[in-house]
Amino acid sequence: MTMTQAEITSVLQELLHKIAPEVDLARVEPGESLREALDIDSFDFVNFLGGIHDKLGVDVPETDYGKVRTLSQLVNYLSARIK
């Protein structure tokens, strides 16, 4: 399954909306920390990463959490892993 960065971003926004429905995702900057922008705790973030696995089939190991703090980092990370 090959996906464009726009398609990946759309899936991520859908998942983020489930976690933080009150947040206007259009106002979240690509380089902004997702946890800070959405005011979510580590439990919510781990659930979000679990949703990524369910939707896209990509695991994000705990050792890579620092590489996926922002939307742009996450899109790039997933783009490299979705083949």
ZINOR-V23159 format. One line per field, one symbol per residue. ss: DSSP state (h for helix, s for strand, l for the rest). phi: phi as a letter, one per 30 degrees, with the letter a starting at -180 (. if undefined). psi: psi as a letter, one per 20 degrees, with the letter a starting at -180 (. if undefined). Layout:
ss->???
phi->???
psi->???
This chain:
ss->llllhhhhhhhhhhhhhhhlllllhhhlllllshhhhhlllhhhhhhhhhhhhhhhlllllhhhhhhllshhhhhhhhhhhll
phi->.cbdddddeddddddddddbddcdddcddecdeddddchccddddddddddddddcicdcdedceddbdcddddddededccc
psi->opqrhhgggggghgghhhhmiipohhipqhjqpggghilqrhghghhghhhggghikppoqhijhiikhrghggggghhiio.
